[in-house]
Amino acid sequence: MAKGSKVIEKMPLKSFSFPKTDKSIYLLKTLDGFLGPPLVRFCSHLKPKKGQISSSLRRILIIRPGGIGDAVLLLPALDLLHKRFPFCEIFILAEKRNAGVFEVVPYIHNVFFYHKIKDLYRVLQYSYDVVIDTEQWHRLSALVAHLTKASLKIGFATNERAHLFSHPLPYNQSDYEVFSFLNLVEPIIGKTKNHITEPFFPLSSRFTIELEKDASWVALFPGASIKERKWPEDRFREIAKWLAEKGVRVVIVGGKEDRKTAAYIVDGLKGHLNFAGKMSLLETAQILAQTQLLLTTDSGIMHLAIAVGTPVVALFGPGIEKKWAPRDSRSIVINKNLPCSPCTKFGYTPVCPYGARCMREITVDEVKEAINVILAKTLSC
């Protein structure tokens, strides 16, 4: 630990929830929309100078607001940084909703909270060699990077925020997000290979929760951070009943807001497990690692499953498949590719005038077929 460094006590592992009820997130986005542009214009006349990249960095700040999925997909880039600079202190500025991802990474020195004024003040008291803003669009995170004393400030040049970085980098909506994050560390470590070694989420070899090893398990995640990405709950129930008839055990994962849906899906089924709203993010990762596959919508839990090496059947509609869909060879993506989709861009999904037709048109039979394909492979291994 560097002299003068102080580690804030890490938060306890609690059951996670999705951000739709967190008013602070909407407040931050509203402030960004109104105050971001004028503040960037005000600060942009002080353009940061490009400093020299040291071979022995002492401290790096990574800014990562956003959800669980972004945080999980950032891990391969963080791993490369740690391997290149094993004695460097890596600090994270995150949100409450995604901080749990970083809390389980052993080499992370400290996690600060983006929505807490006290933490923002503390972050700015440190001296950093490099600050990397991994936010894709909003401007307030770029302003935080700009206010630090770092000589190297790296971030995506998606709007006027580009003026606040010493190294503004392009961002492509067609690139897998893992690769976009890897591009952010290239100014420091050189060219990276767009190759992901799975699994890349840190798990202990000893699970705190162990599923019955003699059974075949399929995990279901029926939730989504926005309603346009949800698949009808009665279809999840139909899948659960079908799996039970096949002798495959069902385990439900999700946040507190998924409890009611989860209870409906497994109501009356024997041998099921319903962990919705009961597990921490780490415990959820451990559960997923023990299953044959996960059925999920486009979500942070989808990325978590891939990160622990579990294949998924991923139901896509509003989201950009090229950017967010899994790239492993075992998963299956179901996407109707309607003319109106994808409609999500930079984390914003407009209210759908068609009643989320892109998700409703995904049939139970399509999902069953995809599950059978993956089970045939995983159960034969």
KAZISUL-V837876 format. One record per backbone hydrogen bond with DSSP energy under -1.0 kcal/mol. NH is the residue of the N-H (numbers start at 1). CO is the residue of the C=O. If there is no record, write none. Layout:
# KAZISUL-V837876
{{NH & CO} {NH & CO}}
This chain:
# KAZISUL-V837876
{{5 & 2} {16 & 279} {22 & 19} {27 & 23} {28 & 24} {29 & 25} {30 & 26} {31 & 27} {32 & 28} {33 & 29} {34 & 30} {35 & 31} {36 & 32} {39 & 35} {40 & 36} {41 & 37} {42 & 38} {43 & 39} {44 & 40} {46 & 43} {51 & 151} {60 & 89} {61 & 130} {62 & 91} {63 & 132} {64 & 93} {71 & 67} {72 & 68} {73 & 69} {75 & 72} {78 & 74} {79 & 75} {80 & 76} {81 & 77} {82 & 78} {83 & 79} {84 & 80} {85 & 81} {88 & 85} {89 & 58} {91 & 60} {92 & 110} {93 & 62} {94 & 112} {99 & 95} {101 & 98} {103 & 99} {105 & 102} {108 & 105} {109 & 90} {110 & 90} {112 & 92} {114 & 94} {116 & 113} {120 & 116} {121 & 117} {122 & 118} {123 & 119} {124 & 120} {125 & 122} {126 & 123} {129 & 59} {130 & 59} {131 & 152} {132 & 61} {133 & 154} {134 & 63} {143 & 139} {144 & 140} {145 & 141} {146 & 142} {147 & 143} {152 & 129} {154 & 131} {155 & 167} {157 & 169} {158 & 156} {162 & 159} {163 & 160} {164 & 161} {165 & 162} {166 & 153} {167 & 153} {169 & 155} {175 & 172} {177 & 323} {180 & 176} {181 & 177} {182 & 178} {183 & 179} {188 & 185} {189 & 185} {190 & 186} {195 & 193} {200 & 307} {201 & 307} {215 & 212} {218 & 249} {219 & 293} {220 & 251} {221 & 295} {229 & 226} {230 & 227} {236 & 232} {237 & 233} {238 & 234} {239 & 235} {240 & 236} {241 & 237} {242 & 238} {243 & 239} {244 & 240} {245 & 241} {246 & 242} {247 & 244} {248 & 243} {249 & 216} {251 & 218} {252 & 273} {253 & 220} {258 & 255} {259 & 256} {262 & 258} {263 & 259} {264 & 260} {265 & 261} {266 & 262} {269 & 266} {273 & 250} {275 & 252} {277 & 254} {278 & 275} {284 & 280} {285 & 281} {286 & 282} {287 & 283} {288 & 284} {289 & 285} {290 & 287} {291 & 288} {292 & 217} {294 & 311} {295 & 219} {296 & 313} {298 & 315} {303 & 299} {304 & 300} {305 & 301} {306 & 302} {307 & 303} {308 & 304} {309 & 306} {310 & 305} {313 & 294} {314 & 332} {315 & 296} {316 & 334} {324 & 320} {325 & 321} {332 & 312} {334 & 314} {341 & 338} {343 & 318} {344 & 318} {345 & 348} {348 & 345} {359 & 356} {360 & 356} {361 & 357} {362 & 359} {367 & 363} {368 & 364} {369 & 365} {370 & 366} {371 & 367} {372 & 368} {373 & 369} {374 & 370} {375 & 371} {376 & 372} {377 & 373} {378 & 374} {379 & 375}}
